[in-house]
Each structure stands twice: as structure tokens, then as C-alpha cells.
């Protein structure tokens, strides 16, 4: 069994979900290049293993369905058996749903929540006992700028990422005293497969939403492959944060995310100040 790394810059054991493409694949690359060991879960583990033959002794590619607790538990057990510990959990697996809130069916909504929220919860709960025993570990949850800002046409996807934001912030406060860390990664548009194979589209289309979510539907096809964000640089940035002395809870990535997050903060502050008197007037009167 391996021993804990002597510092945040020592060799780490990563457990990363959704590694066949995009951020997940680049995180596998970045961690292996650093000399770390990686357990890469995917629906296509052979594809992941074939991409990194030079590091086969430090890479364990496993098939794992986020809907199946037995598979998740088996993958975590395999990690402990092979490498002795889990230092970094990256909950990256997920997909988008494009369509107005009213256009999405119950089935479509349930499926995306099953992966993006409940799958993430299952993996996190399965890894946490090992991290608590170690009294160390870093959980990195891939959110989105859409986890901070509602975007017409992505309301259901936004809801899943807002859920990830809330549970991650609470988790941060719960596990920090135990020596564990939590970081929310909130990327803007990056040149991954998100607008391609990782994006489902609501089957219903209502004409009344043509000027809002309808425009987002159209833009999704034209913007795919032209996003400004570089997944390679994003993965390297995440590794930098994980190995830093004081990692942030929130990490927007890309100029678009940085600007949108700033505008959201400014807008919230503006609303709070504009309605300050009404907001404060809802408390019981102070006792004299």
C-alpha cells in the first residue's frame, strides 16, 4: 500500500470520471505527465488505456456506470487495491440538455439529473470514507458557468449544475475541518465535445420560445468547435490548483466565465442595495 504524499506537490492518486474525451481525457494526460497515478473511469476504458500506453503502470482504466452503485463501489475498491489511496477525486462525467424548461419532458429531466447530480453524489459518497480515513484528499467537481448563471435553453442543465454548486459549497464546510479540500470548476465555453456528443436536445420545440431558447439551439451548432477555451490549458490549470497550498472553492475558467461571473456578482449586489430597506424590514423589530 502506498503512503500519503509528503506534500501537495508529491505524487498523487487521481480518480477521474468521464475520461474518454474533453476535460476528463486532458486531466488524465496532465496528471500522468506530472508523474501521478490515475484511475480513469469511462464507458470506453479500452480507448482511454490505448491513448496512454507509456504510463500503463500508473493508469487503471475501468468501466463505470454512474447509475450503478455496485460498479462505482467496485471501481473505488479496485483503486484502493491497486494504489492504496485516493488523493484527488474529479467528478467530471456529465452532459447537457438543450431546450426550454417547458420543452423538456420528465424523462429527459430525470436522465440528466441522474448523471450530473445523483451520479456525482454516488461517487463522492463512495470515495469520502477513504479520504476521511486518510485525513486528506481533494474533491474537484466540474460545474459550469451555467452553475452560476441561468442561460435560456439550458435551464435544466443549469439546474443540475446549480445543485452541484450547492452541495459542493456545503461539502466544503463539512470536510474542511477533516483535512479535505473541495473545488468547484466553472468553465465557460471550451472546445470539448460538450456541444457535440455530450449534448442531448429536448424532443419538443415550442414556437413561443424561438427568440430565447430557440436562438440558443441555433447557436449551439454554429459554435461547436469554435469555442475560445483550450481544454489542455484548462486541465493544466486544474492540476495547478490541486497542487497549490490554498486552492479556491470557486474556479471559473476562461475569459467568458470570468466576465459572466463578475457581472452576476455585480447584478446581485445591485439588487441587494436597491431593495436593501425592504429586505431588512422583513425581520422582527429589534427588542429595545
C-alpha positions as CSV (number, residue, x, y, z in Angstrom):
1,X,0.0,0.0,0.0
2,X,1.3,3.4,-0.9
3,X,1.9,6.1,1.7
4,X,0.5,9.6,1.7
5,X,2.3,12.2,-0.4
6,X,4.7,14.2,1.7
7,X,3.2,17.4,0.3
8,X,0.7,18.7,-2.2
9,X,3.5,18.6,-4.9
10,X,4.3,14.9,-4.3
11,X,2.9,12.0,-6.4
12,X,-0.9,11.8,-6.2
13,X,-3.5,9.2,-7.0
14,X,-6.4,10.6,-9.1
15,X,-9.8,9.1,-9.6
16,X,-11.4,10.8,-12.6
17,X,-14.8,10.2,-14.1
18,X,-15.7,10.7,-17.8
19,X,-12.3,10.3,-19.3
20,X,-12.8,9.3,-22.9
21,X,-12.8,12.9,-24.2
22,X,-12.7,16.6,-23.2
23,X,-11.7,17.8,-19.8
24,X,-11.5,14.2,-18.4
25,X,-9.1,13.0,-21.1
26,X,-6.9,16.1,-20.7
27,X,-6.8,15.7,-16.9
28,X,-5.6,12.1,-17.3
29,X,-2.8,13.4,-19.6
30,X,-1.9,16.2,-17.2
31,X,-1.8,14.0,-14.1
32,X,0.2,11.3,-15.9
33,X,2.7,13.9,-17.2
34,X,3.2,15.1,-13.7
35,X,4.2,11.5,-12.6
36,X,0.9,10.8,-10.8
37,X,-1.2,7.6,-10.9
38,X,-4.7,7.8,-12.4
39,X,-7.8,5.7,-12.2
40,X,-9.8,6.7,-15.3
41,X,-13.5,5.7,-15.5
42,X,-15.3,5.7,-18.8
43,X,-17.8,3.9,-20.9
44,X,-14.9,3.2,-23.2
45,X,-12.0,2.2,-20.9
46,X,-10.0,0.5,-23.6
47,X,-10.0,3.7,-25.6
48,X,-8.6,5.6,-22.6
49,X,-5.9,2.9,-21.9
50,X,-4.8,2.9,-25.5
51,X,-4.3,6.6,-25.5
52,X,-1.7,6.5,-22.8
53,X,0.4,3.3,-23.3
54,X,3.6,4.9,-22.0
55,X,2.1,5.1,-18.5
56,X,0.3,1.8,-18.2
57,X,1.9,1.1,-14.9
58,X,0.3,4.2,-13.4
59,X,-3.0,4.1,-15.2
60,X,-6.0,2.0,-14.4
61,X,-8.9,2.4,-16.9
62,X,-12.2,1.0,-15.7
63,X,-15.7,0.8,-17.0
64,X,-18.2,2.5,-14.7
65,X,-21.8,3.5,-15.0
66,X,-22.7,6.4,-12.7
67,X,-26.2,4.9,-12.3
68,X,-24.9,1.7,-10.8
69,X,-23.7,1.9,-7.2
70,X,-22.2,-1.6,-7.4
71,X,-20.0,-0.6,-10.3
72,X,-18.9,2.6,-8.5
73,X,-18.0,0.7,-5.3
74,X,-16.1,-1.9,-7.4
75,X,-14.1,0.9,-9.1
76,X,-13.2,2.5,-5.8
77,X,-12.2,-0.8,-4.3
78,X,-10.0,-1.5,-7.3
79,X,-8.3,1.8,-6.9
80,X,-7.5,1.2,-3.2
81,X,-6.3,-2.4,-4.1
82,X,-4.0,-1.1,-6.9
83,X,-2.7,2.2,-5.5
84,X,-3.6,2.2,-1.8
85,X,-5.4,5.5,-1.6
86,X,-7.3,8.3,-3.5
87,X,-5.8,11.8,-3.2
88,X,-7.9,13.6,-5.8
89,X,-11.5,12.8,-7.0
90,X,-12.6,14.6,-10.1
91,X,-16.3,14.4,-10.8
92,X,-16.2,15.3,-14.5
93,X,-18.7,13.0,-16.1
94,X,-21.9,14.6,-17.3
95,X,-23.8,16.0,-20.2
96,X,-26.0,18.9,-21.3
97,X,-29.7,19.1,-22.2
98,X,-30.7,21.8,-24.7
99,X,-34.2,23.1,-24.7
100,X,-36.5,25.5,-22.9
101,X,-37.6,24.5,-19.4
102,X,-41.2,23.8,-20.6
103,X,-39.9,21.8,-23.6
104,X,-38.1,19.2,-21.5
105,X,-40.0,16.1,-20.6
106,X,-40.0,14.5,-17.2
107,X,-37.9,11.6,-18.6
108,X,-35.3,14.0,-20.2
109,X,-35.1,16.0,-16.9
110,X,-34.7,12.8,-14.8
111,X,-32.0,11.4,-17.0
112,X,-29.7,14.4,-16.9
113,X,-30.2,14.8,-13.1
114,X,-29.4,11.1,-12.7
115,X,-26.0,11.6,-14.3
116,X,-25.0,15.1,-13.4
117,X,-26.2,15.2,-9.8
118,X,-27.1,11.7,-8.4
119,X,-24.1,10.1,-10.2
120,X,-21.8,12.7,-8.8
121,X,-23.2,12.1,-5.3
122,X,-22.8,8.3,-5.5
123,X,-19.1,8.6,-6.5
124,X,-18.4,11.3,-3.9
125,X,-20.1,9.3,-1.1
126,X,-18.1,6.2,-2.1
127,X,-14.7,8.0,-2.0
128,X,-15.3,10.1,1.1
129,X,-14.8,7.2,3.6
130,X,-11.3,6.6,2.3
131,X,-10.4,10.3,2.3
132,X,-11.7,10.7,5.8
133,X,-9.6,7.8,7.0
134,X,-6.5,9.4,5.3
135,X,-7.4,12.8,6.7
136,X,-6.5,14.2,3.3
137,X,-7.9,14.5,-0.2
138,X,-9.3,16.9,-2.7
139,X,-12.7,16.7,-4.4
140,X,-12.9,18.6,-7.7
141,X,-16.4,18.9,-9.0
142,X,-16.9,20.0,-12.6
143,X,-19.7,22.6,-12.6
144,X,-20.0,25.2,-15.3
145,X,-20.5,28.9,-15.7
146,X,-24.1,27.6,-16.2
147,X,-23.9,26.6,-12.5
148,X,-23.8,30.3,-11.6
149,X,-25.9,31.9,-14.4
150,X,-29.1,30.7,-15.9
151,X,-29.0,30.6,-19.7
152,X,-32.1,30.4,-21.9
153,X,-32.3,27.0,-23.5
154,X,-30.1,25.4,-20.8
155,X,-32.4,25.7,-17.8
156,X,-32.5,22.0,-16.9
157,X,-28.7,21.7,-17.3
158,X,-28.3,24.9,-15.3
159,X,-30.5,23.3,-12.5
160,X,-28.1,20.3,-12.3
161,X,-25.1,22.5,-12.1
162,X,-26.7,24.8,-9.5
163,X,-27.3,21.7,-7.5
164,X,-23.7,20.7,-7.8
165,X,-22.7,24.2,-6.6
166,X,-24.9,24.0,-3.5
167,X,-23.9,20.5,-2.4
168,X,-20.2,21.3,-3.1
169,X,-20.3,24.5,-1.0
170,X,-21.9,22.6,1.9
171,X,-19.4,19.8,1.5
172,X,-16.6,22.3,1.6
173,X,-17.7,23.4,5.1
174,X,-18.3,19.8,6.3
175,X,-14.9,18.3,5.3
176,X,-12.5,21.2,5.6
177,X,-12.1,20.6,9.4
178,X,-11.2,17.0,8.5
179,X,-8.3,18.0,6.3
180,X,-10.1,17.6,3.0
181,X,-10.5,20.2,0.2
182,X,-13.2,21.0,-2.3
183,X,-13.0,23.0,-5.5
184,X,-15.8,23.8,-8.0
185,X,-14.5,24.3,-11.6
186,X,-16.8,26.6,-13.6
187,X,-15.7,26.6,-17.2
188,X,-17.1,28.9,-19.9
189,X,-17.2,27.7,-23.5
190,X,-14.3,25.3,-24.1
191,X,-13.5,23.3,-27.3
192,X,-14.6,20.0,-25.9
193,X,-17.4,17.7,-27.1
194,X,-20.0,19.4,-24.9
195,X,-21.9,20.8,-27.9
196,X,-21.5,17.6,-29.8
197,X,-21.9,14.1,-28.4
198,X,-22.2,15.3,-24.8
199,X,-25.3,17.4,-25.6
200,X,-28.9,16.0,-25.6
201,X,-31.7,18.0,-27.2
202,X,-35.2,18.2,-25.9
203,X,-37.6,16.5,-28.3
204,X,-40.3,19.1,-28.0
205,X,-40.0,22.6,-29.6
206,X,-42.5,25.3,-28.8
207,X,-42.6,28.3,-31.2
208,X,-43.1,30.8,-28.4
209,X,-39.5,30.2,-27.3
210,X,-38.0,30.8,-30.7
211,X,-36.5,34.2,-29.7
212,X,-34.9,32.8,-26.4
213,X,-34.1,29.1,-26.2
214,X,-34.6,28.8,-29.9
215,X,-31.6,31.1,-30.5
216,X,-29.5,29.0,-28.1
217,X,-30.4,25.9,-30.1
218,X,-29.2,27.5,-33.3
219,X,-26.0,28.9,-31.8
220,X,-25.1,25.5,-30.4
221,X,-24.4,24.1,-33.8
222,X,-22.5,27.1,-35.2
223,X,-20.3,27.5,-32.1
224,X,-19.3,23.9,-31.8
225,X,-15.6,23.6,-32.5
226,X,-15.1,27.4,-32.3
227,X,-15.2,27.9,-28.5
228,X,-12.4,30.1,-27.2
229,X,-11.4,27.8,-24.3
230,X,-8.5,25.4,-24.6
231,X,-9.1,22.0,-22.8
232,X,-5.4,21.4,-22.5
233,X,-4.8,24.6,-20.7
234,X,-7.9,24.1,-18.5
235,X,-6.6,20.7,-17.4
236,X,-3.2,22.1,-16.6
237,X,-4.9,24.9,-14.6
238,X,-6.9,22.4,-12.6
239,X,-3.7,20.4,-11.7
240,X,-2.1,23.7,-10.7
241,X,-4.9,24.4,-8.3
242,X,-5.0,20.9,-6.9
243,X,-1.3,21.1,-6.1
244,X,-1.4,24.6,-4.7
245,X,-1.1,25.5,-1.0
246,X,-4.5,27.2,-0.7
247,X,-6.8,26.1,-3.6
248,X,-10.0,28.1,-4.2
249,X,-13.5,26.9,-3.7
250,X,-14.7,28.5,-6.9
251,X,-12.6,28.4,-10.1
252,X,-14.2,30.0,-13.2
253,X,-12.2,29.1,-16.3
254,X,-11.8,31.2,-19.4
255,X,-12.4,34.9,-20.1
256,X,-16.1,34.4,-20.8
257,X,-16.7,32.7,-17.4
258,X,-14.6,35.3,-15.6
259,X,-16.6,38.1,-17.1
260,X,-20.0,36.5,-16.7
261,X,-19.3,35.6,-13.1
262,X,-18.3,39.2,-12.4
263,X,-21.5,40.5,-13.9
264,X,-23.6,38.1,-11.9
265,X,-21.9,39.3,-8.6
266,X,-22.4,42.9,-9.6
267,X,-26.1,42.3,-10.5
268,X,-26.8,40.6,-7.2
269,X,-25.1,43.4,-5.3
270,X,-27.1,45.9,-7.2
271,X,-30.4,44.2,-6.4
272,X,-29.5,43.9,-2.8
273,X,-28.6,47.6,-2.4
274,X,-31.6,48.8,-4.4
275,X,-34.0,46.8,-2.2
276,X,-32.0,47.0,1.0
277,X,-34.6,48.7,3.1
278,X,-37.4,46.2,2.1
279,X,-35.0,43.3,2.6
280,X,-34.0,44.4,6.1
281,X,-37.6,45.3,7.0
282,X,-38.8,41.7,7.0
283,X,-37.1,40.8,10.3
284,X,-39.0,41.1,13.6
285,X,-38.3,44.6,15.1
286,X,-35.3,44.7,17.3
287,X,-36.0,44.5,21.1
288,X,-35.2,47.7,22.9
